[in-house]
Amino acid sequence: MKKVLIDTDILSYYLFKEYPILKQNFENYLSSEGFVYIGRPTIFEIESGLKAKNAIIQLTKFYEFVKNQQFLEITAQSAQISSEMYAHLYQIGRHSGVNDLYLAGIAQANSLVICTNNEKEYDNIPNLEIINWMK
């Protein structure tokens, strides 16, 4: 099984929505690997969104889940990869969100596959493997 970096949407859907296929895929992966990789930008996006909504119950659930996962930071190597992605997309007249570029850089720097349902944000990034557990 390829190792994955979980995108914000997948983690949020898994924790706070009911999508049976996602739940099955996510739990199969956890059973096999024992943890998922989560990038620091995903932690920021979910935590700040829940805090902005004052969603204390969901924030508690989030903290409980992530304490047993593996965090990946933005490093000099991943930031350089992300900046190259940004430059490439700029030159061809396309774009992706900043956090998506950070996550893509983290994934490539660590030889991981991005697990996302937001494929359009990542489709235009060369050499990035994507998997969608919602399908």
QUIGIVEN-V245020 format. One line per field, one symbol per residue. psi: psi as a letter, one per 40 degrees, with the letter a starting at -180 (. if undefined). burial: b if it has 24 or more other C-alpha atoms within 12 Angstrom, else e. Layout:
BEGIN
psi: ???
burial: ???
END
This chain:
BEGIN
psi: hihihhiddddddddeighddddddddddddddeiihhidddddddddddddefgddddddddddeeeihihihiddddddddddddddddefiiiiddddddddddddefihhhiefdddedehifhhiihee.
burial: eebbbbbbbbbbbbbeeeeeebbeebeeeeeeeeebbbbbbbbebbbeeeeeeeeeebbeebeeebeeeebbbbeeebbebbbebbeeeeeeeeebeebbbbbbbbbbbbebbbbbbbbebbbbbeebbbbbbbe
END
